[in-house]
Amino acid sequence: MAKSATIVVKLLSTADTGYFYVAKRNPRKVTEKLTKRKYDPIARKHVEFKETKIK
């Protein structure tokens, strides 16, 4: 069987609340780190989420 083309990454909040989302991305097509602007319920506002490794 072939390996999956997507990897699972953790999107950590830049508001330093510790809140995170889990997303998939294709490292062959998207070579730079993933950043998304999403809602942080702890900070109660939309903030930037940056990609980190899942431990």
mmCIF entry with sequence, helices, sheets and N, C-alpha, C, O atoms, coordinates in Angstrom:
data_MODEL
# 
_entry.id   MODEL 
# 
_entity.id                         1 
_entity.type                       polymer 
_entity.pdbx_number_of_molecules   1 
# 
_entity_poly.entity_id                      1 
_entity_poly.type                           'polypeptide(L)' 
_entity_poly.nstd_linkage                   no 
_entity_poly.nstd_monomer                   no 
_entity_poly.pdbx_seq_one_letter_code       MAKSATIVVKLLSTADTGYFYVAKRNPRKVTEKLTKRKYDPIARKHVEFKETKIK 
_entity_poly.pdbx_seq_one_letter_code_can   MAKSATIVVKLLSTADTGYFYVAKRNPRKVTEKLTKRKYDPIARKHVEFKETKIK 
_entity_poly.pdbx_strand_id                 A 
# 
loop_
_entity_poly_seq.entity_id 
_entity_poly_seq.num 
_entity_poly_seq.mon_id 
_entity_poly_seq.hetero 
1 1  MET n 
1 2  ALA n 
1 3  LYS n 
1 4  SER n 
1 5  ALA n 
1 6  THR n 
1 7  ILE n 
1 8  VAL n 
1 9  VAL n 
1 10 LYS n 
1 11 LEU n 
1 12 LEU n 
1 13 SER n 
1 14 THR n 
1 15 ALA n 
1 16 ASP n 
1 17 THR n 
1 18 GLY n 
1 19 TYR n 
1 20 PHE n 
1 21 TYR n 
1 22 VAL n 
1 23 ALA n 
1 24 LYS n 
1 25 ARG n 
1 26 ASN n 
1 27 PRO n 
1 28 ARG n 
1 29 LYS n 
1 30 VAL n 
1 31 THR n 
1 32 GLU n 
1 33 LYS n 
1 34 LEU n 
1 35 THR n 
1 36 LYS n 
1 37 ARG n 
1 38 LYS n 
1 39 TYR n 
1 40 ASP n 
1 41 PRO n 
1 42 ILE n 
1 43 ALA n 
1 44 ARG n 
1 45 LYS n 
1 46 HIS n 
1 47 VAL n 
1 48 GLU n 
1 49 PHE n 
1 50 LYS n 
1 51 GLU n 
1 52 THR n 
1 53 LYS n 
1 54 ILE n 
1 55 LYS n 
# 
_struct_asym.id          A 
_struct_asym.entity_id   1 
# 
_struct_sheet.id               AA1 
_struct_sheet.type             ? 
_struct_sheet.number_strands   4 
_struct_sheet.details          ? 
# 
loop_
_struct_sheet_order.sheet_id 
_struct_sheet_order.range_id_1 
_struct_sheet_order.range_id_2 
_struct_sheet_order.offset 
_struct_sheet_order.sense 
AA1 1 2 ? anti-parallel 
AA1 2 3 ? anti-parallel 
AA1 3 4 ? anti-parallel 
# 
loop_
_struct_sheet_range.sheet_id 
_struct_sheet_range.id 
_struct_sheet_range.beg_label_comp_id 
_struct_sheet_range.beg_label_asym_id 
_struct_sheet_range.beg_label_seq_id 
_struct_sheet_range.pdbx_beg_PDB_ins_code 
_struct_sheet_range.end_label_comp_id 
_struct_sheet_range.end_label_asym_id 
_struct_sheet_range.end_label_seq_id 
_struct_sheet_range.pdbx_end_PDB_ins_code 
_struct_sheet_range.beg_auth_comp_id 
_struct_sheet_range.beg_auth_asym_id 
_struct_sheet_range.beg_auth_seq_id 
_struct_sheet_range.end_auth_comp_id 
_struct_sheet_range.end_auth_asym_id 
_struct_sheet_range.end_auth_seq_id 
AA1 1 PHE A 20 ? ARG A 25 ? PHE A 20 ARG A 25 
AA1 2 ILE A 7  ? SER A 13 ? ILE A 7  SER A 13 
AA1 3 LYS A 45 ? THR A 52 ? LYS A 45 THR A 52 
AA1 4 THR A 35 ? ASP A 40 ? THR A 35 ASP A 40 
# 
loop_
_atom_site.group_PDB 
_atom_site.id 
_atom_site.type_symbol 
_atom_site.label_atom_id 
_atom_site.label_alt_id 
_atom_site.label_comp_id 
_atom_site.label_asym_id 
_atom_site.label_entity_id 
_atom_site.label_seq_id 
_atom_site.pdbx_PDB_ins_code 
_atom_site.Cartn_x 
_atom_site.Cartn_y 
_atom_site.Cartn_z 
_atom_site.occupancy 
_atom_site.B_iso_or_equiv 
_atom_site.pdbx_formal_charge 
_atom_site.auth_seq_id 
_atom_site.auth_comp_id 
_atom_site.auth_asym_id 
_atom_site.auth_atom_id 
_atom_site.pdbx_PDB_model_num 
ATOM 1   N N  . MET A 1 1  ? 0.827   -1.201 0.000  1.00 0.00 ? 1  MET A N  1 
ATOM 2   C CA . MET A 1 1  ? 0.000   0.000  0.000  1.00 0.00 ? 1  MET A CA 1 
ATOM 3   C C  . MET A 1 1  ? 0.859   1.248  0.000  1.00 0.00 ? 1  MET A C  1 
ATOM 4   O O  . MET A 1 1  ? 1.947   1.275  0.576  1.00 0.00 ? 1  MET A O  1 
ATOM 5   N N  . ALA A 1 2  ? 0.357   2.269  -0.650 1.00 0.00 ? 2  ALA A N  1 
ATOM 6   C CA . ALA A 1 2  ? 1.081   3.531  -0.712 1.00 0.00 ? 2  ALA A CA 1 
ATOM 7   C C  . ALA A 1 2  ? 0.849   4.340  0.554  1.00 0.00 ? 2  ALA A C  1 
ATOM 8   O O  . ALA A 1 2  ? -0.170  4.186  1.228  1.00 0.00 ? 2  ALA A O  1 
ATOM 9   N N  . LYS A 1 3  ? 1.811   5.206  0.866  1.00 0.00 ? 3  LYS A N  1 
ATOM 10  C CA . LYS A 1 3  ? 1.660   6.110  2.008  1.00 0.00 ? 3  LYS A CA 1 
ATOM 11  C C  . LYS A 1 3  ? 0.657   7.197  1.681  1.00 0.00 ? 3  LYS A C  1 
ATOM 12  O O  . LYS A 1 3  ? 0.470   7.557  0.519  1.00 0.00 ? 3  LYS A O  1 
ATOM 13  N N  . SER A 1 4  ? 0.017   7.713  2.706  1.00 0.00 ? 4  SER A N  1 
ATOM 14  C CA . SER A 1 4  ? -0.923  8.816  2.530  1.00 0.00 ? 4  SER A CA 1 
ATOM 15  C C  . SER A 1 4  ? -0.160  10.085 2.188  1.00 0.00 ? 4  SER A C  1 
ATOM 16  O O  . SER A 1 4  ? 0.931   10.323 2.705  1.00 0.00 ? 4  SER A O  1 
ATOM 17  N N  . ALA A 1 5  ? -0.742  10.897 1.314  1.00 0.00 ? 5  ALA A N  1 
ATOM 18  C CA . ALA A 1 5  ? -0.084  12.137 0.893  1.00 0.00 ? 5  ALA A CA 1 
ATOM 19  C C  . ALA A 1 5  ? -0.265  13.245 1.921  1.00 0.00 ? 5  ALA A C  1 
ATOM 20  O O  . ALA A 1 5  ? 0.473   14.231 1.897  1.00 0.00 ? 5  ALA A O  1 
ATOM 21  N N  . THR A 1 6  ? -1.234  13.103 2.826  1.00 0.00 ? 6  THR A N  1 
ATOM 22  C CA . THR A 1 6  ? -1.488  14.164 3.795  1.00 0.00 ? 6  THR A CA 1 
ATOM 23  C C  . THR A 1 6  ? -0.877  13.824 5.146  1.00 0.00 ? 6  THR A C  1 
ATOM 24  O O  . THR A 1 6  ? -0.770  12.657 5.522  1.00 0.00 ? 6  THR A O  1 
ATOM 25  N N  . ILE A 1 7  ? -0.476  14.871 5.870  1.00 0.00 ? 7  ILE A N  1 
ATOM 26  C CA . ILE A 1 7  ? 0.005   14.715 7.238  1.00 0.00 ? 7  ILE A CA 1 
ATOM 27  C C  . ILE A 1 7  ? -0.900  15.527 8.160  1.00 0.00 ? 7  ILE A C  1 
ATOM 28  O O  . ILE A 1 7  ? -1.527  16.497 7.737  1.00 0.00 ? 7  ILE A O  1 
ATOM 29  N N  . VAL A 1 8  ? -0.956  15.122 9.404  1.00 0.00 ? 8  VAL A N  1 
ATOM 30  C CA . VAL A 1 8  ? -1.783  15.808 10.393 1.00 0.00 ? 8  VAL A CA 1 
ATOM 31  C C  . VAL A 1 8  ? -0.889  16.767 11.168 1.00 0.00 ? 8  VAL A C  1 
ATOM 32  O O  . VAL A 1 8  ? 0.172   16.379 11.656 1.00 0.00 ? 8  VAL A O  1 
ATOM 33  N N  . VAL A 1 9  ? -1.324  18.028 11.281 1.00 0.00 ? 9  VAL A N  1 
ATOM 34  C CA . VAL A 1 9  ? -0.561  19.053 11.992 1.00 0.00 ? 9  VAL A CA 1 
ATOM 35  C C  . VAL A 1 9  ? -1.443  19.712 13.038 1.00 0.00 ? 9  VAL A C  1 
ATOM 36  O O  . VAL A 1 9  ? -2.669  19.693 12.936 1.00 0.00 ? 9  VAL A O  1 
ATOM 37  N N  . LYS A 1 10 ? -0.809  20.289 14.037 1.00 0.00 ? 10 LYS A N  1 
ATOM 38  C CA . LYS A 1 10 ? -1.525  21.003 15.093 1.00 0.00 ? 10 LYS A CA 1 
ATOM 39  C C  . LYS A 1 10 ? -1.406  22.491 14.835 1.00 0.00 ? 10 LYS A C  1 
ATOM 40  O O  . LYS A 1 10 ? -0.306  23.003 14.627 1.00 0.00 ? 10 LYS A O  1 
ATOM 41  N N  . LEU A 1 11 ? -2.544  23.196 14.848 1.00 0.00 ? 11 LEU A N  1 
ATOM 42  C CA . LEU A 1 11 ? -2.559  24.647 14.691 1.00 0.00 ? 11 LEU A CA 1 
ATOM 43  C C  . LEU A 1 11 ? -2.730  25.256 16.074 1.00 0.00 ? 11 LEU A C  1 
ATOM 44  O O  . LEU A 1 11 ? -3.804  25.160 16.669 1.00 0.00 ? 11 LEU A O  1 
ATOM 45  N N  . LEU A 1 12 ? -1.674  25.882 16.588 1.00 0.00 ? 12 LEU A N  1 
ATOM 46  C CA . LEU A 1 12 ? -1.654  26.431 17.938 1.00 0.00 ? 12 LEU A CA 1 
ATOM 47  C C  . LEU A 1 12 ? -1.945  27.931 17.909 1.00 0.00 ? 12 LEU A C  1 
ATOM 48  O O  . LEU A 1 12 ? -1.447  28.657 17.049 1.00 0.00 ? 12 LEU A O  1 
ATOM 49  N N  . SER A 1 13 ? -2.753  28.378 18.855 1.00 0.00 ? 13 SER A N  1 
ATOM 50  C CA . SER A 1 13 ? -3.158  29.781 18.923 1.00 0.00 ? 13 SER A CA 1 
ATOM 51  C C  . SER A 1 13 ? -1.972  30.687 19.253 1.00 0.00 ? 13 SER A C  1 
ATOM 52  O O  . SER A 1 13 ? -1.121  30.338 20.072 1.00 0.00 ? 13 SER A O  1 
ATOM 53  N N  . THR A 1 14 ? -1.928  31.844 18.610 1.00 0.00 ? 14 THR A N  1 
ATOM 54  C CA . THR A 1 14 ? -0.871  32.816 18.896 1.00 0.00 ? 14 THR A CA 1 
ATOM 55  C C  . THR A 1 14 ? -1.242  33.705 20.076 1.00 0.00 ? 14 THR A C  1 
ATOM 56  O O  . THR A 1 14 ? -0.450  34.557 20.480 1.00 0.00 ? 14 THR A O  1 
ATOM 57  N N  . ALA A 1 15 ? -2.453  33.515 20.640 1.00 0.00 ? 15 ALA A N  1 
ATOM 58  C CA . ALA A 1 15 ? -2.881  34.295 21.803 1.00 0.00 ? 15 ALA A CA 1 
ATOM 59  C C  . ALA A 1 15 ? -2.360  33.677 23.099 1.00 0.00 ? 15 ALA A C  1 
ATOM 60  O O  . ALA A 1 15 ? -2.698  34.155 24.182 1.00 0.00 ? 15 ALA A O  1 
ATOM 61  N N  . ASP A 1 16 ? -1.546  32.630 23.012 1.00 0.00 ? 16 ASP A N  1 
ATOM 62  C CA . ASP A 1 16 ? -0.930  31.941 24.162 1.00 0.00 ? 16 ASP A CA 1 
ATOM 63  C C  . ASP A 1 16 ? -1.964  31.408 25.154 1.00 0.00 ? 16 ASP A C  1 
ATOM 64  O O  . ASP A 1 16 ? -1.748  31.446 26.365 1.00 0.00 ? 16 ASP A O  1 
ATOM 65  N N  . THR A 1 17 ? -3.095  30.909 24.629 1.00 0.00 ? 17 THR A N  1 
ATOM 66  C CA . THR A 1 17 ? -4.102  30.306 25.489 1.00 0.00 ? 17 THR A CA 1 
ATOM 67  C C  . THR A 1 17 ? -3.935  28.798 25.578 1.00 0.00 ? 17 THR A C  1 
ATOM 68  O O  . THR A 1 17 ? -4.511  28.161 26.459 1.00 0.00 ? 17 THR A O  1 
ATOM 69  N N  . GLY A 1 18 ? -3.149  28.221 24.671 1.00 0.00 ? 18 GLY A N  1 
ATOM 70  C CA . GLY A 1 18 ? -2.970  26.778 24.650 1.00 0.00 ? 18 GLY A CA 1 
ATOM 71  C C  . GLY A 1 18 ? -4.012  26.061 23.811 1.00 0.00 ? 18 GLY A C  1 
ATOM 72  O O  . GLY A 1 18 ? -3.946  24.841 23.659 1.00 0.00 ? 18 GLY A O  1 
ATOM 73  N N  . TYR A 1 19 ? -4.976  26.796 23.262 1.00 0.00 ? 19 TYR A N  1 
ATOM 74  C CA . TYR A 1 19 ? -6.029  26.195 22.444 1.00 0.00 ? 19 TYR A CA 1 
ATOM 75  C C  . TYR A 1 19 ? -5.451  25.859 21.077 1.00 0.00 ? 19 TYR A C  1 
ATOM 76  O O  . TYR A 1 19 ? -4.636  26.607 20.537 1.00 0.00 ? 19 TYR A O  1 
ATOM 77  N N  . PHE A 1 20 ? -5.883  24.714 20.514 1.00 0.00 ? 20 PHE A N  1 
ATOM 78  C CA . PHE A 1 20 ? -5.375  24.308 19.206 1.00 0.00 ? 20 PHE A CA 1 
ATOM 79  C C  . PHE A 1 20 ? -6.450  23.611 18.387 1.00 0.00 ? 20 PHE A C  1 
ATOM 80  O O  . PHE A 1 20 ? -7.420  23.073 18.921 1.00 0.00 ? 20 PHE A O  1 
ATOM 81  N N  . TYR A 1 21 ? -6.248  23.637 17.082 1.00 0.00 ? 21 TYR A N  1 
ATOM 82  C CA . TYR A 1 21 ? -7.042  22.883 16.124 1.00 0.00 ? 21 TYR A CA 1 
ATOM 83  C C  . TYR A 1 21 ? -6.125  21.842 15.504 1.00 0.00 ? 21 TYR A C  1 
ATOM 84  O O  . TYR A 1 21 ? -4.903  21.988 15.541 1.00 0.00 ? 21 TYR A O  1 
ATOM 85  N N  . VAL A 1 22 ? -6.709  20.789 14.931 1.00 0.00 ? 22 VAL A N  1 
ATOM 86  C CA . VAL A 1 22 ? -5.946  19.781 14.198 1.00 0.00 ? 22 VAL A CA 1 
ATOM 87  C C  . VAL A 1 22 ? -6.380  19.862 12.739 1.00 0.00 ? 22 VAL A C  1 
ATOM 88  O O  . VAL A 1 22 ? -7.574  19.873 12.440 1.00 0.00 ? 22 VAL A O  1 
ATOM 89  N N  . ALA A 1 23 ? -5.402  19.919 11.829 1.00 0.00 ? 23 ALA A N  1 
ATOM 90  C CA . ALA A 1 23 ? -5.701  20.048 10.401 1.00 0.00 ? 23 ALA A CA 1 
ATOM 91  C C  . ALA A 1 23 ? -4.810  19.107 9.608  1.00 0.00 ? 23 ALA A C  1 
ATOM 92  O O  . ALA A 1 23 ? -3.785  18.639 10.103 1.00 0.00 ? 23 ALA A O  1 
ATOM 93  N N  . LYS A 1 24 ? -5.210  18.837 8.377  1.00 0.00 ? 24 LYS A N  1 
ATOM 94  C CA . LYS A 1 24 ? -4.406  18.029 7.469  1.00 0.00 ? 24 LYS A CA 1 
ATOM 95  C C  . LYS A 1 24 ? -3.835  18.931 6.396  1.00 0.00 ? 24 LYS A C  1 
ATOM 96  O O  . LYS A 1 24 ? -4.446  19.928 6.012  1.00 0.00 ? 24 LYS A O  1 
ATOM 97  N N  . ARG A 1 25 ? -2.644  18.566 5.911  1.00 0.00 ? 25 ARG A N  1 
ATOM 98  C CA . ARG A 1 25 ? -2.084  19.293 4.778  1.00 0.00 ? 25 ARG A CA 1 
ATOM 99  C C  . ARG A 1 25 ? -1.219  18.364 3.955  1.00 0.00 ? 25 ARG A C  1 
ATOM 100 O O  . ARG A 1 25 ? -0.690  17.377 4.467  1.00 0.00 ? 25 ARG A O  1 
ATOM 101 N N  . ASN A 1 26 ? -1.076  18.676 2.697  1.00 0.00 ? 26 ASN A N  1 
ATOM 102 C CA . ASN A 1 26 ? -0.265  17.890 1.777  1.00 0.00 ? 26 ASN A CA 1 
ATOM 103 C C  . ASN A 1 26 ? 1.112   18.549 1.675  1.00 0.00 ? 26 ASN A C  1 
ATOM 104 O O  . ASN A 1 26 ? 1.228   19.627 1.093  1.00 0.00 ? 26 ASN A O  1 
ATOM 105 N N  . PRO A 1 27 ? 2.164   17.921 2.232  1.00 0.00 ? 27 PRO A N  1 
ATOM 106 C CA . PRO A 1 27 ? 3.488   18.559 2.213  1.00 0.00 ? 27 PRO A CA 1 
ATOM 107 C C  . PRO A 1 27 ? 4.109   18.640 0.816  1.00 0.00 ? 27 PRO A C  1 
ATOM 108 O O  . PRO A 1 27 ? 5.060   19.395 0.612  1.00 0.00 ? 27 PRO A O  1 
ATOM 109 N N  . ARG A 1 28 ? 3.593   17.881 -0.140 1.00 0.00 ? 28 ARG A N  1 
ATOM 110 C CA . ARG A 1 28 ? 4.121   17.969 -1.508 1.00 0.00 ? 28 ARG A CA 1 
ATOM 111 C C  . ARG A 1 28 ? 3.639   19.225 -2.214 1.00 0.00 ? 28 ARG A C  1 
ATOM 112 O O  . ARG A 1 28 ? 4.373   19.809 -3.011 1.00 0.00 ? 28 ARG A O  1 
ATOM 113 N N  . LYS A 1 29 ? 2.409   19.647 -1.927 1.00 0.00 ? 29 LYS A N  1 
ATOM 114 C CA . LYS A 1 29 ? 1.851   20.838 -2.575 1.00 0.00 ? 29 LYS A CA 1 
ATOM 115 C C  . LYS A 1 29 ? 2.085   22.092 -1.756 1.00 0.00 ? 29 LYS A C  1 
ATOM 116 O O  . LYS A 1 29 ? 2.441   23.131 -2.312 1.00 0.00 ? 29 LYS A O  1 
ATOM 117 N N  . VAL A 1 30 ? 1.892   22.019 -0.434 1.00 0.00 ? 30 VAL A N  1 
ATOM 118 C CA . VAL A 1 30 ? 2.032   23.174 0.454  1.00 0.00 ? 30 VAL A CA 1 
ATOM 119 C C  . VAL A 1 30 ? 3.327   22.991 1.244  1.00 0.00 ? 30 VAL A C  1 
ATOM 120 O O  . VAL A 1 30 ? 3.354   22.262 2.235  1.00 0.00 ? 30 VAL A O  1 
ATOM 121 N N  . THR A 1 31 ? 4.393   23.648 0.808  1.00 0.00 ? 31 THR A N  1 
ATOM 122 C CA . THR A 1 31 ? 5.698   23.444 1.435  1.00 0.00 ? 31 THR A CA 1 
ATOM 123 C C  . THR A 1 31 ? 5.918   24.347 2.647  1.00 0.00 ? 31 THR A C  1 
ATOM 124 O O  . THR A 1 31 ? 6.677   23.992 3.549  1.00 0.00 ? 31 THR A O  1 
ATOM 125 N N  . GLU A 1 32 ? 5.261   25.517 2.681  1.00 0.00 ? 32 GLU A N  1 
ATOM 126 C CA . GLU A 1 32 ? 5.443   26.419 3.822  1.00 0.00 ? 32 GLU A CA 1 
ATOM 127 C C  . GLU A 1 32 ? 4.515   26.003 4.964  1.00 0.00 ? 32 GLU A C  1 
ATOM 128 O O  . GLU A 1 32 ? 3.576   25.231 4.769  1.00 0.00 ? 32 GLU A O  1 
ATOM 129 N N  . LYS A 1 33 ? 4.796   26.530 6.158  1.00 0.00 ? 33 LYS A N  1 
ATOM 130 C CA . LYS A 1 33 ? 3.990   26.195 7.323  1.00 0.00 ? 33 LYS A CA 1 
ATOM 131 C C  . LYS A 1 33 ? 2.599   26.807 7.194  1.00 0.00 ? 33 LYS A C  1 
ATOM 132 O O  . LYS A 1 33 ? 2.422   27.893 6.641  1.00 0.00 ? 33 LYS A O  1 
ATOM 133 N N  . LEU A 1 34 ? 1.628   26.085 7.716  1.00 0.00 ? 34 LEU A N  1 
ATOM 134 C CA . LEU A 1 34 ? 0.228   26.474 7.593  1.00 0.00 ? 34 LEU A CA 1 
ATOM 135 C C  . LEU A 1 34 ? -0.133  27.519 8.647  1.00 0.00 ? 34 LEU A C  1 
ATOM 136 O O  . LEU A 1 34 ? 0.221   27.367 9.817  1.00 0.00 ? 34 LEU A O  1 
ATOM 137 N N  . THR A 1 35 ? -0.826  28.566 8.247  1.00 0.00 ? 35 THR A N  1 
ATOM 138 C CA . THR A 1 35 ? -1.365  29.552 9.184  1.00 0.00 ? 35 THR A CA 1 
ATOM 139 C C  . THR A 1 35 ? -2.805  29.824 8.788  1.00 0.00 ? 35 THR A C  1 
ATOM 140 O O  . THR A 1 35 ? -3.115  29.969 7.605  1.00 0.00 ? 35 THR A O  1 
ATOM 141 N N  . LYS A 1 36 ? -3.682  29.893 9.781  1.00 0.00 ? 36 LYS A N  1 
ATOM 142 C CA . LYS A 1 36 ? -5.090  30.181 9.537  1.00 0.00 ? 36 LYS A CA 1 
ATOM 143 C C  . LYS A 1 36 ? -5.590  31.135 10.606 1.00 0.00 ? 36 LYS A C  1 
ATOM 144 O O  . LYS A 1 36 ? -5.100  31.130 11.735 1.00 0.00 ? 36 LYS A O  1 
ATOM 145 N N  . ARG A 1 37 ? -6.557  31.943 10.249 1.00 0.00 ? 37 ARG A N  1 
ATOM 146 C CA . ARG A 1 37 ? -7.193  32.844 11.200 1.00 0.00 ? 37 ARG A CA 1 
ATOM 147 C C  . ARG A 1 37 ? -8.505  32.197 11.615 1.00 0.00 ? 37 ARG A C  1 
ATOM 148 O O  . ARG A 1 37 ? -9.443  32.108 10.823 1.00 0.00 ? 37 ARG A O  1 
ATOM 149 N N  . LYS A 1 38 ? -8.563  31.743 12.870 1.00 0.00 ? 38 LYS A N  1 
ATOM 150 C CA . LYS A 1 38 ? -9.725  31.018 13.361 1.00 0.00 ? 38 LYS A CA 1 
ATOM 151 C C  . LYS A 1 38 ? -10.130 31.541 14.735 1.00 0.00 ? 38 LYS A C  1 
ATOM 152 O O  . LYS A 1 38 ? -9.454  32.387 15.321 1.00 0.00 ? 38 LYS A O  1 
ATOM 153 N N  . TYR A 1 39 ? -11.240 31.023 15.231 1.00 0.00 ? 39 TYR A N  1 
ATOM 154 C CA . TYR A 1 39 ? -11.790 31.488 16.504 1.00 0.00 ? 39 TYR A CA 1 
ATOM 155 C C  . TYR A 1 39 ? -11.136 30.769 17.674 1.00 0.00 ? 39 TYR A C  1 
ATOM 156 O O  . TYR A 1 39 ? -11.030 29.543 17.672 1.00 0.00 ? 39 TYR A O  1 
ATOM 157 N N  . ASP A 1 40 ? -10.702 31.524 18.667 1.00 0.00 ? 40 ASP A N  1 
ATOM 158 C CA . ASP A 1 40 ? -10.158 30.974 19.915 1.00 0.00 ? 40 ASP A CA 1 
ATOM 159 C C  . ASP A 1 40 ? -11.199 31.210 21.010 1.00 0.00 ? 40 ASP A C  1 
ATOM 160 O O  . ASP A 1 40 ? -11.390 32.351 21.430 1.00 0.00 ? 40 ASP A O  1 
ATOM 161 N N  . PRO A 1 41 ? -11.883 30.148 21.489 1.00 0.00 ? 41 PRO A N  1 
ATOM 162 C CA . PRO A 1 41 ? -12.943 30.336 22.480 1.00 0.00 ? 41 PRO A CA 1 
ATOM 163 C C  . PRO A 1 41 ? -12.441 30.781 23.845 1.00 0.00 ? 41 PRO A C  1 
ATOM 164 O O  . PRO A 1 41 ? -13.207 31.362 24.613 1.00 0.00 ? 41 PRO A O  1 
ATOM 165 N N  . ILE A 1 42 ? -11.195 30.530 24.167 1.00 0.00 ? 42 ILE A N  1 
ATOM 166 C CA . ILE A 1 42 ? -10.651 30.967 25.455 1.00 0.00 ? 42 ILE A CA 1 
ATOM 167 C C  . ILE A 1 42 ? -10.410 32.485 25.429 1.00 0.00 ? 42 ILE A C  1 
ATOM 168 O O  . ILE A 1 42 ? -10.738 33.189 26.384 1.00 0.00 ? 42 ILE A O  1 
ATOM 169 N N  . ALA A 1 43 ? -9.833  32.977 24.322 1.00 0.00 ? 43 ALA A N  1 
ATOM 170 C CA . ALA A 1 43 ? -9.616  34.418 24.165 1.00 0.00 ? 43 ALA A CA 1 
ATOM 171 C C  . ALA A 1 43 ? -10.890 35.116 23.688 1.00 0.00 ? 43 ALA A C  1 
ATOM 172 O O  . ALA A 1 43 ? -10.975 36.342 23.754 1.00 0.00 ? 43 ALA A O  1 
ATOM 173 N N  . ARG A 1 44 ? -11.853 34.379 23.222 1.00 0.00 ? 44 ARG A N  1 
ATOM 174 C CA . ARG A 1 44 ? -13.145 34.855 22.719 1.00 0.00 ? 44 ARG A CA 1 
ATOM 175 C C  . ARG A 1 44 ? -12.997 35.856 21.574 1.00 0.00 ? 44 ARG A C  1 
ATOM 176 O O  . ARG A 1 44 ? -13.674 36.884 21.542 1.00 0.00 ? 44 ARG A O  1 
ATOM 177 N N  . LYS A 1 45 ? -12.103 35.542 20.636 1.00 0.00 ? 45 LYS A N  1 
ATOM 178 C CA . LYS A 1 45 ? -11.945 36.347 19.433 1.00 0.00 ? 45 LYS A CA 1 
ATOM 179 C C  . LYS A 1 45 ? -11.204 35.541 18.370 1.00 0.00 ? 45 LYS A C  1 
ATOM 180 O O  . LYS A 1 45 ? -10.651 34.481 18.664 1.00 0.00 ? 45 LYS A O  1 
ATOM 181 N N  . HIS A 1 46 ? -11.194 36.035 17.153 1.00 0.00 ? 46 HIS A N  1 
ATOM 182 C CA . HIS A 1 46 ? -10.468 35.393 16.075 1.00 0.00 ? 46 HIS A CA 1 
ATOM 183 C C  . HIS A 1 46 ? -8.992  35.792 16.171 1.00 0.00 ? 46 HIS A C  1 
ATOM 184 O O  . HIS A 1 46 ? -8.667  36.975 16.277 1.00 0.00 ? 46 HIS A O  1 
ATOM 185 N N  . VAL A 1 47 ? -8.118  34.808 16.134 1.00 0.00 ? 47 VAL A N  1 
ATOM 186 C CA . VAL A 1 47 ? -6.672  35.051 16.178 1.00 0.00 ? 47 VAL A CA 1 
ATOM 187 C C  . VAL A 1 47 ? -5.995  34.165 15.139 1.00 0.00 ? 47 VAL A C  1 
ATOM 188 O O  . VAL A 1 47 ? -6.622  33.279 14.560 1.00 0.00 ? 47 VAL A O  1 
ATOM 189 N N  . GLU A 1 48 ? -4.724  34.413 14.914 1.00 0.00 ? 48 GLU A N  1 
ATOM 190 C CA . GLU A 1 48 ? -3.919  33.627 13.989 1.00 0.00 ? 48 GLU A CA 1 
ATOM 191 C C  . GLU A 1 48 ? -3.496  32.321 14.665 1.00 0.00 ? 48 GLU A C  1 
ATOM 192 O O  . GLU A 1 48 ? -3.064  32.325 15.818 1.00 0.00 ? 48 GLU A O  1 
ATOM 193 N N  . PHE A 1 49 ? -3.622  31.226 13.954 1.00 0.00 ? 49 PHE A N  1 
ATOM 194 C CA . PHE A 1 49 ? -3.170  29.921 14.433 1.00 0.00 ? 49 PHE A CA 1 
ATOM 195 C C  . PHE A 1 49 ? -2.031  29.474 13.541 1.00 0.00 ? 49 PHE A C  1 
ATOM 196 O O  . PHE A 1 49 ? -2.159  29.499 12.317 1.00 0.00 ? 49 PHE A O  1 
ATOM 197 N N  . LYS A 1 50 ? -0.906  29.062 14.138 1.00 0.00 ? 50 LYS A N  1 
ATOM 198 C CA . LYS A 1 50 ? 0.273   28.654 13.370 1.00 0.00 ? 50 LYS A CA 1 
ATOM 199 C C  . LYS A 1 50 ? 0.557   27.174 13.589 1.00 0.00 ? 50 LYS A C  1 
ATOM 200 O O  . LYS A 1 50 ? 0.267   26.607 14.643 1.00 0.00 ? 50 LYS A O  1 
ATOM 201 N N  . GLU A 1 51 ? 1.126   26.581 12.571 1.00 0.00 ? 51 GLU A N  1 
ATOM 202 C CA . GLU A 1 51 ? 1.400   25.149 12.578 1.00 0.00 ? 51 GLU A CA 1 
ATOM 203 C C  . GLU A 1 51 ? 2.532   24.790 13.541 1.00 0.00 ? 51 GLU A C  1 
ATOM 204 O O  . GLU A 1 51 ? 3.571   25.450 13.566 1.00 0.00 ? 51 GLU A O  1 
ATOM 205 N N  . THR A 1 52 ? 2.316   23.732 14.336 1.00 0.00 ? 52 THR A N  1 
ATOM 206 C CA . THR A 1 52 ? 3.353   23.135 15.175 1.00 0.00 ? 52 THR A CA 1 
ATOM 207 C C  . THR A 1 52 ? 3.257   21.627 15.013 1.00 0.00 ? 52 THR A C  1 
ATOM 208 O O  . THR A 1 52 ? 2.303   21.109 14.432 1.00 0.00 ? 52 THR A O  1 
ATOM 209 N N  . LYS A 1 53 ? 4.250   20.939 15.531 1.00 0.00 ? 53 LYS A N  1 
ATOM 210 C CA . LYS A 1 53 ? 4.237   19.482 15.454 1.00 0.00 ? 53 LYS A CA 1 
ATOM 211 C C  . LYS A 1 53 ? 3.341   18.878 16.524 1.00 0.00 ? 53 LYS A C  1 
ATOM 212 O O  . LYS A 1 53 ? 3.211   19.426 17.619 1.00 0.00 ? 53 LYS A O  1 
ATOM 213 N N  . ILE A 1 54 ? 2.735   17.767 16.208 1.00 0.00 ? 54 ILE A N  1 
ATOM 214 C CA . ILE A 1 54 ? 1.958   17.012 17.183 1.00 0.00 ? 54 ILE A CA 1 
ATOM 215 C C  . ILE A 1 54 ? 2.941   16.126 17.944 1.00 0.00 ? 54 ILE A C  1 
ATOM 216 O O  . ILE A 1 54 ? 3.714   15.386 17.336 1.00 0.00 ? 54 ILE A O  1 
ATOM 217 N N  . LYS A 1 55 ? 2.911   16.203 19.263 1.00 0.00 ? 55 LYS A N  1 
ATOM 218 C CA . LYS A 1 55 ? 3.852   15.404 20.056 1.00 0.00 ? 55 LYS A CA 1 
ATOM 219 C C  . LYS A 1 55 ? 3.267   14.058 20.374 1.00 0.00 ? 55 LYS A C  1 
ATOM 220 O O  . LYS A 1 55 ? 3.913   13.245 21.035 1.00 0.00 ? 55 LYS A O  1 
# 
